[in-house]
């Protein structure tokens, strides 16, 4: 298959497809309004929560997860307010495995409850102090109550990857028999690797018949890779937050997860989500928590589609797929070829000359490129600097003084002076 026939967003190294894989059949549980509230800088007013909820709904996430209504009076009221918006996304709230929490959550009118309890030896000893039989008995009571109310229910262990595997599978088997919609696994401290995730999810898939939700923390940098490994091995739902905000280093960022899944199945992701809305919701959340969108942020960072090296620029101008696995236009973004630096190449300069309709020859472009490189050894040139230099050269060519003028420029600061005198 020739490069022009191959999907540029896909790797040419094929991994055997597993019958368990849900890479092309997954749902997002967007937890900015729950996990994201645990971010160090986060304080969302009701109005801001509503704005974020609407923006995420416009993007197309299937679920919105909200802070437990048991957390505070305002959290309770916020649940009711967001439920009342009539969004397309299902509204969930995250509650402890406790009847009081469950009853309070049901009062708010949410579509479902995400029930959680710690199962690792650390949490059983130092958090709630309960044994596994107590956990199973309490889970049974809470799940049966939620189901009696006609609501969706997910039951999740906390700190799954540091829990005893036999205890874990016995618990999941018990709640699956009760008819939960999903069981959840949580890498609460971010210790898991993709291989460990694949092994646990595959094993769990053989034990339960319900859907499997995954919640991965990013303390060791594996959150997105772990989410992808989970889907490859039978998981169905993945928790995300905008910009990855959450407790400590957070969870898979919505944009980063979308980038990974776009590379796996571009058409599925394009048809499922309104990708051009990603930047809007990221800007809303970044402003709300007082941070900037990182320069290297997936998809929307200002460097995401910026190309600098001369060899890269030439190839990008000929065929963007040479150095882009994501198409910026699919996300409402644009690419930028930086040219005012010592690494620039004449093909990139020629492209700018053509954009400015200056009519310079290839030889002219090469000569100006050499000047740009020399000047950029002093300091980088802005695009405005480069444009002025090109126009000075182009205008001077009409009087055959272009070589002399170019040779007379020794520093970047001279460019504006010559422009004013032209």
N, C-alpha and C positions, 0 to 999 in steps of 0.2 A: 504494500500500500504506500503510495507516495505521500509526502508531508501535506500536500494540498488536500488530500482525501481524508486524512486522519483528523479526528476531533482534537484540536490543540489543547483542550482542557484536560485531556486524559493522558495518563502515563502509558508508554509503549510496553512497559513491563507488566504483564498480566498476572493477576493473582487469581487462582481458581475461585470461582464463585461458590459460596456456601449456600446450601438450601436454607440455612438459618438467617441469612443476611437480610436486613431491613434497611440497607443503605438507600434504597429507592422506595422506601415505604415507612417513613418515620413521622413523629409529631414532636413539636417543641412545646415544652412547659416553660413559659417565660417568667422568671422569678425575680425580675428587677424590683417588684413591689413587695417582695418577701425577703429573699436572700440579699437583694440590693439594699434594703433598709438596714442591714447589718454592716454595711460598709462604714468605715470610720467617719467619713464626712457627711453621711446621708442624714437629711431631715426633710421629709416630703410632707408638704401641706396637703390637705384634701384636694385643693385645686390642682396642685402639681401632680398628684397621683392620678387624677382624672385625665390630665393632659398626657401623661405617659401612657396610661391605659389605652386611650384613644389612638395614640401614635403607634403603639404595638399592634393594636387591632387593625389599623390601616396597613401595616406591614404584612399581616396575615398569620400571626402565630395562632396556634390552635387553642392554647390554654394560657390564662394569666393566673399566677399564684400570688396570693396576698398574705400579708402578715396575719397571724392568728388574732381573731377578735378578742381572745382572752388576754392579749398583751396589754391593752389599755382601752379606755372608753373611746378614744379617738379611733383606734384601730377597728373597733367594732363598728363605729359609725361609718368609717371609710369603706369597709366591706359592703355595707348596705348601699352606700352611694354608688360604688362601682357596679354592683349587681344591677342597680336601677338604670344604668346607662343603656342597657339593651344591646350590648356589643355582640359581634359574631363569635368571638372567642368565648370558650367556657371559663367560668370563674371558679377558681379553687382557693381554699385557704389551708394553711399548714398548721396542724394542731398536734399537741402531745396526745399520747395514747391514754386519754383520761375522759371519763364520761362528762364531767362538767365542761371541759373544752369542746367536746363534740356537740353537746346540746346548745351551747352558746353559738357555735358556728352554724348550726342548722337554722337558728333563728334569723341569721342575716340573709338567707335566701340564696346562698352560693349553690353552684351546680355540683360541687363535690368537695370532699375532704381528703387532704393528704395527711395521713396519720403516721407518726414516727415515735420510735422509742430506741434508746441506746441498747446495743446487744454485746458490745465488746466487754472484756473483763475489766478494762479501765473504767468504762461508763457504769457498768453494773456495780462496781465497788465504790467509785468516787462521785457518781452523779445520783442515780435514783436508788441504788442499793437493793435492787430486786433480782430474784433468780429467774431462770428461763421459764419455769412453770408458771410463775406469777405473770410474766410477760405474755405467755400464750393465753392464759385465762382472761387477763385484762383486754388483750387484743380481741378475743372472741366476743366479749361483751360490747366493746365499742363498735366493732365492725357490724355486728348484728343490729345494733341500734341505727347506725347510719344507713344500712340497707333497708331497714324498715321505713325510713323516711324517703326512700326512692332516690337517693343521691349516689353519685359516683364515689368510690372509695379506693384509695391507694394505701397500702400498708408498707412502710419502709423500716428496715433496721437502720440504725445510726452507727457509724464506724464499722461498716460491714467487713472491710478488708482486714481488720484486726479482731474480728469475731471468730469464735470456733466454728469451723465449717459444718460440723455435724449439728450443732445447736442452730446454726443459721438455716440449714436446709429443712430441719424439722419444723422450725417456725414458719418458714415460707410454705411448706406443704400444708400445715394446719390452716393458715389464712386463705390459701388457694381453695381449699375445700369449703370455706365459708362463702366463696363467691366474690372475692374482691375483684375489682376491675384491673388493678395493677399491683404488683409487688415492686418495691424499690430497693435498689442497692445504693449505698452512699459511701464514697471515699471521703469521709469527713475531714481527714487531716492531710489529704493529698499525697498519700504514701504509695499508691498503686501505680503499676506500670501497665502499658497496653497488653502485655502477655498475661499478666495476672488478671486483668479485666476480662480478657477473652476466655480464660479458663473458668472464672467464676460464672460469667454469663452463660457460657455453654452448658456448664453443670446445672445451673438454675433452670435453664430452658428445658432440660430433661426431667425436671421435678415438678414444675408448675405449668398449667395450661393457660393462665391469664397473661396479660401484657406485662412487660418488664420496663420499669423506669430507672434511669441512672442519673446520679448526682455526683459530680466530680469536682473536688477542690484543686486549686492550681498551685499549691505550695511548692511543688517540685517540677512545675512546667509541663505536666502531661495531660491537663484537663481536656483539651480538644482531641488529642490523640486517643485518650481513653474513651471519650464519647464515641469516636469513630470505631474503635475496636469493639465497643459494646454493641453498636448497631450491626457490625459485620457478623456478630456471633449470636444474634437473636433478640437483642433489646429492641424496644419499640418507641420509647419516649426518652427525650434528653432534656435536662434542665439547663437553661442558659440565663444570663443576665446581660443587660446592655453594658458594653465596655468591660464585662466580666466582674463588675463590682459585687462585693459581698464580704462575708467574714474573712479577715486576714487578706490573702491574695485573691479571694473570690473564686469564681467558677467559670466554665467555658463562656467567653464573650459571644453574644449573639452573632456579631459580624464575623468573628473568626470561625465559628462553627458553620455559618453559612458559606464562607469561603471554601472550607474543607468539603462540604457536601456538594457545592457547585462543581468542584473539580472531580467529584465522584460521579455525579449525574446532573449535568448542567440543565438539561431540559426539564427534568423533574423539579428542580429547585426554582427555575425561572417561572414555571407554570404554577407553582404552589405559593410563592411569596412575591410581594410587591417590592422588588429589590431596590428600586429607586427611592424608597422611603427610609432606607437604613440610615442614611446620613442625618435625616431630620430627627429621628428618635435618639440617635447618639448625641447630637448637639443639645437636645432638650435635657437629657440626663446629665451630660457633662456640665452644663450650666447649673443644673439643680444641685449638684454635689461639689461644685467649685473646683473642677479639674479641667484640663485641656484634653481634647482628643489627641492621643499620642502621635508623634510624627510618623511612627512606623505601624500605626494601627492597621489592622486588616481592612482592606478595601478603601476606607475613607481617610486614612492618614495622608498627609500632604506628600509623603514620599512614595505612596503605594504604587503610583503609576508614573513616577519620575525616572527618566533615563539619563545617564550622564556620560559614561565611557563612550569614546568614539566608535568602537567596534559595535557596542550595543546599539547606539543611536542609528548607525547605518542600517543594521538589520531591522530594527523597529520600524524605520521609515519605509523599508521594502515590504515587510510583513510583520505586523505587531505580534503575531503568535510566536515569533522567534524568542522573545523574552517576556511574554505575558501569558500566564496560565488562566488569568481572569480577564474578561473583556470589560474595560471600564465603562463603556456605554451601557452595558446591561445593568449597571448600578447607578446610572446617572452621573458618572464621573468622566473625567477627561485625562488623557495622558499628556505629559509635558516632557519635552526633550531639552535638557539644560545644555547650554552651549557656551556660557561665559566663564570657562574654566580651563585649566592647563591640560585636561584630558580630552578636550573636545576634538572632533574630527571634521574634516571639510564637508562631508556629506550632510551633517547636521547644520552646518553654516549655510550650505547651498539651499537646504530646505527653507531656512529662514529668509534667505535672499528671494526665493520664489514667492514666499508669502507676502513679502514687501514689494513685489513686482519691480525689482531693481534691474533686472536684465543683465546681471554680471555673468561672465564666462566661468568655466570650471577653474581656469588658471587664476582668475581674480579671486574666486572663493578660497582657493588654496593659499594665496598670498595673504588674504585677510585672516584666514585661520591661523597662520603662523604668527601674525601680529597679536591676535587674541591670546594665543598660548603664552607669548612673551609678556604681555601685559598682566595676564592672570597669574604669572609667577610673582607679581607684586601684590595683587589682591584679586579675588574673584570679581568678575564683571557682572553687573545686573543685566537683565534683558534690555533695559533701556540703554545701558552703555553700549551693548552690542548693536542695537538698532541704530544708534547715533553714528557709531563707527562705520557701519555698512552704508548708511546714507551719505556720510561725509565722503567716503570713498566713491560711491556711485555718482554723486554730484561733481566731484573733482574729475571724474573720468571724462566728463563733457568738455573739459578744457585741457585734457591730457596732463593734469597735474596730480593724478591719483597716487602715483608711485611716490612722488616727493612728499605729499601730505602724509601718506601712511608711514613713510620713513621718519617723518618729523615727530611722530607721537611716541614718546618714551615712557609715559606713565598713564594710568587710567584716568587721572584727574584732568589730563589735557584734552580729553575727548569733548567735554562740554564746552570748553573754551573755543575749540575749533568750530564746533557746531554754531555757536553764537556769532562767530566771525564769518561764517560762510554766507 
